[in-house]
Amino acid sequence: MTDSTIWWLLAGAAVAVELVTGTFYLLMVTVGLAAAALAAHLGVSVMAQIVVAAVIGGGAVVLWHWKRSKNPKPAQVQANRDVQMDIGETVHVQQWNADATASVKYRGAQWSVMLADNDAAPQPGLFKIKELHGNRLIVKKL
């Protein structure tokens, strides 16, 4: 069996493992294995093939990790608009209770409301939904 065949088999195995585990980093390692296979096709020595696999695969992993670290982290589930359709909607609070909670009618049901920032004095008016905690809306003043 030629060196290039071994590298291609390793690359195929890495892709298969990636499909099972779902980690994108393993695809970056696969790029290094494929680069080593191409180096083997060019007749490069085995030691150089290993170096090519390590440099290309490791470099791809480092670059991908660096790229991902630059992206902002997604909001937590209770404050993520992609998960909770109510985030960003407005509600009208007519009266606040003594414990800084209120009850509002929203989407045809009664909801418990609480201010997002506890330092603010609760005043009646329009509020924007910031988070959901169970059946409690966490709101901030518009």
VMD Tcl script that draws the C-alpha trace (Angstrom):
set ca {
  {0.00 0.00 0.00}
  {1.42 3.40 -0.93}
  {1.92 6.27 1.48}
  {-0.71 8.37 -0.25}
  {-3.31 5.62 0.14}
  {-2.64 5.45 3.87}
  {-3.03 9.24 4.16}
  {-6.29 9.18 2.17}
  {-7.62 6.35 4.36}
  {-6.72 8.32 7.49}
  {-8.43 11.41 6.06}
  {-11.56 9.37 5.26}
  {-11.57 7.87 8.77}
  {-11.23 11.35 10.28}
  {-14.22 12.57 8.24}
  {-16.25 9.55 9.36}
  {-15.40 10.19 13.02}
  {-16.25 13.88 12.54}
  {-19.68 12.94 11.16}
  {-20.33 10.90 14.29}
  {-19.00 13.43 16.80}
  {-19.94 16.69 15.07}
  {-16.72 18.52 15.93}
  {-15.57 20.89 13.20}
  {-11.98 20.81 14.43}
  {-11.58 17.26 13.19}
  {-12.27 18.51 9.66}
  {-9.33 20.87 10.06}
  {-7.13 17.89 10.97}
  {-8.50 16.15 7.87}
  {-7.23 19.05 5.76}
  {-3.75 18.33 7.11}
  {-4.10 14.62 6.34}
  {-5.21 15.41 2.79}
  {-2.24 17.77 2.39}
  {0.07 14.94 3.49}
  {-1.57 12.65 0.92}
  {-0.92 15.23 -1.79}
  {2.68 15.51 -0.60}
  {2.98 11.72 -0.89}
  {1.69 11.92 -4.47}
  {4.49 14.43 -5.18}
  {7.07 11.94 -3.86}
  {8.04 13.79 -0.68}
  {9.70 11.74 2.07}
  {7.61 10.20 4.84}
  {9.08 12.54 7.45}
  {8.16 15.56 5.31}
  {4.65 14.15 4.84}
  {4.23 13.96 8.62}
  {5.50 17.53 8.97}
  {3.07 18.71 6.24}
  {0.16 16.95 8.01}
  {1.12 18.49 11.37}
  {1.73 22.02 10.08}
  {-1.30 22.23 7.78}
  {-3.69 20.39 10.13}
  {-2.43 22.10 13.28}
  {-2.38 25.48 11.57}
  {-5.95 25.02 10.37}
  {-7.07 24.11 13.90}
  {-5.31 27.17 15.36}
  {-6.76 29.49 12.69}
  {-10.27 28.12 13.17}
  {-10.01 28.48 16.96}
  {-8.76 32.06 16.56}
  {-11.59 32.88 14.14}
  {-14.22 31.46 16.52}
  {-12.81 33.38 19.48}
  {-13.34 36.65 17.58}
  {-17.10 36.03 17.17}
  {-19.40 37.21 19.98}
  {-20.90 34.53 22.15}
  {-24.61 33.90 21.57}
  {-27.03 35.09 24.22}
  {-28.21 32.61 26.83}
  {-31.34 30.70 25.91}
  {-33.71 32.79 28.04}
  {-32.44 36.01 26.37}
  {-31.84 34.69 22.83}
  {-34.25 36.06 20.22}
  {-33.54 33.02 18.00}
  {-34.98 30.74 20.69}
  {-37.59 32.92 22.41}
  {-39.89 34.74 20.00}
  {-41.03 37.15 22.73}
  {-37.64 38.83 23.21}
  {-37.86 42.42 21.98}
  {-41.66 42.61 22.06}
  {-43.40 45.30 24.11}
  {-45.88 45.02 26.95}
  {-47.85 47.69 28.80}
  {-47.64 47.59 32.59}
  {-50.50 49.50 34.20}
  {-49.60 48.97 37.85}
  {-46.65 47.56 39.78}
  {-46.97 45.57 43.00}
  {-45.04 46.43 46.16}
  {-42.54 43.62 45.47}
  {-41.61 45.18 42.07}
  {-43.60 42.62 40.07}
  {-46.66 43.11 37.92}
  {-49.20 41.12 35.98}
  {-49.87 41.88 32.32}
  {-52.02 40.45 29.57}
  {-49.74 39.36 26.74}
  {-50.56 37.03 23.82}
  {-53.93 36.22 25.32}
  {-52.66 35.12 28.74}
  {-51.68 36.63 32.08}
  {-47.92 36.91 32.59}
  {-45.89 37.84 35.62}
  {-43.50 40.72 34.93}
  {-40.30 41.74 36.69}
  {-37.86 44.60 35.99}
  {-34.48 43.66 34.50}
  {-32.59 46.23 36.52}
  {-33.63 46.10 40.16}
  {-32.29 49.59 40.86}
  {-34.92 51.33 38.71}
  {-38.14 52.41 40.36}
  {-41.08 50.62 38.76}
  {-43.24 53.10 36.84}
  {-46.28 52.22 34.71}
  {-45.80 52.37 30.95}
  {-44.41 50.49 27.96}
  {-41.65 47.96 28.50}
  {-39.53 45.82 26.21}
  {-39.16 42.10 26.99}
  {-35.49 41.36 27.67}
  {-35.62 37.75 28.94}
  {-38.00 34.96 29.87}
  {-37.66 32.95 33.07}
  {-40.33 30.26 32.95}
  {-43.60 32.17 32.72}
  {-42.09 35.42 34.02}
  {-41.19 38.21 31.62}
  {-38.08 40.20 32.50}
  {-38.57 43.69 31.06}
  {-36.76 47.00 30.70}
  {-38.23 50.48 30.25}
  {-38.49 51.74 26.66}
}
mol new
graphics top color blue
foreach p $ca { graphics top sphere $p radius 0.5 }
foreach p [lrange $ca 0 end-1] q [lrange $ca 1 end] { graphics top cylinder $p $q radius 0.2 }
display resetview
